[in-house]
Amino acid sequence: MSTPTFATISRIVQEEHACDPALIRRDVPLADLGLDSLALMEFIFSVEDAFHLRLPEDRLDPREAGITLGDLCDAIDARLAEEQATDPARPAPAHA
């Protein structure tokens, strides 16, 4: 099942990092995307920028083994829900 969050992440990893579209699935670990450590951090920063948020490393450290694209989506959705709950006037981000 594709969500707006996953669609945005998929677009970023394909367009900005030229990842193989066959690898863009929720169950694929970030380590399997073929990104070196610097590119992986740039990918995470691009995702955070797209959603106008920062993910604390205690919530999701992309260098940690086994973190998947689905985990990243879930962490973003949870963070957006937290921000919306604490600031109801904050508009929900438009997914690119």
HELIX and SHEET records of a PDB file:
HELIX    1   1 PRO A    4  GLU A   15  1                                  12    
HELIX    2   2 PRO A   21  LEU A   23  5                                   3    
HELIX    3   3 LEU A   30  LEU A   33  5                                   4    
HELIX    4   4 SER A   37  PHE A   51  1                                  15    
HELIX    5   5 LEU A   69  THR A   86  1                                  18    
END                                                                             
